Amino acid sequence: MIAGGASGIGLASAELFATAGMKLAIVDNREALLEPAAERLKAAGAPEVMTEAVDVSDLGAMQALEARIADRFGGTDILMNNAGIQPGSSMFADGGDWRRILDVNLWGVINGSRVFAPRMIERARPGAIINTGSKQGITTPPGDPAYNVSKAGVKAFTEALAHELRTTEACRVTVHLLIPGFVFTDLTRHGRTEKPDGAWTPEQTACFMLESLNRGDFYILCPDNDVDRATDEKRMAWAIGDIIENRPALSRWHADHAAAFEAFLKSE
């Protein structure tokens, strides 16, 4: 089951699963995208594709969805909680914008995991739960606080879920946090029709995810054409260093510390 599966990273991942011969349940709240996505996945080799227009923030709707998938397929082996929105936010903007971002990006992941995981565990089959986070939930750059808060919550929740499942007797379900880089999707398009040079395609991201899953990685930290892993590691190390060194919050963007960060970034 892939939430947010009718476009972007979700659809690219579904296409890889389709080529492996998996039966798919694609969930998206943009109903018009579902049928074209289903046709693409059938062409890629999926023997059966179920589509549903569901709001992942609606717990009752997710519970009903899980039951329908279980009735049709017997249960779920791979769960990808990938639905997300990024309309932009500011600290003191309309609270409704904040609520919707948190409802979809954070509660959608919590709902999907809590609703689907129990039956996945009970089935005693190998399985995986993949939750889509963001680098913005780790380094939390200024400019979009609601999105950052939602993705920081996804990171914390997914880490807790991984611990819970690996300490559950006879559980064969693993948990993974997908951390995309700059990917050209509907979320990042902003009116552009051509992919920026620095961005990865959804297909590149899905392939990197699959390679990471095969290695058993929990943190699937994706690079892109602008930022390599070494740079990501330094940015994240500096962010946690704010606490360790007792620097001001978000010191990377603080006038008194920006030069020190740049020197740190260039250091061996």
Salt bridges, closest charged atoms under 4 A:
GLU15 OE1 - ARG40 NH2 2.77
ASP28 OD1 - ARG30 NE 2.83
GLU39 OE2 - LYS42 NZ 3.92
GLU48 OE2 - ARG72 NE 2.89
GLU52 OE2 - ARG68 NE 3.04
ASP55 OD2 - ARG100 NH1 3.34
GLU66 OE2 - ARG119 NE 2.51
ASP77 OD1 - ARG123 NH1 3.03
ASP77 OD1 - ARG125 NE 2.89
GLU159 OE2 - LYS155 NZ 2.98
ASP186 OD2 - ARG30 NH1 3.30
ASP186 OD1 - ARG189 NH2 3.41
GLU203 OE2 - ARG40 NH2 3.25
ASP217 OD2 - ARG215 NH2 2.87
ASP232 OD2 - LYS135 NZ 2.57
GLU233 OE2 - ARG229 NE 2.81
ASP242 OD1 - ARG247 NE 2.80
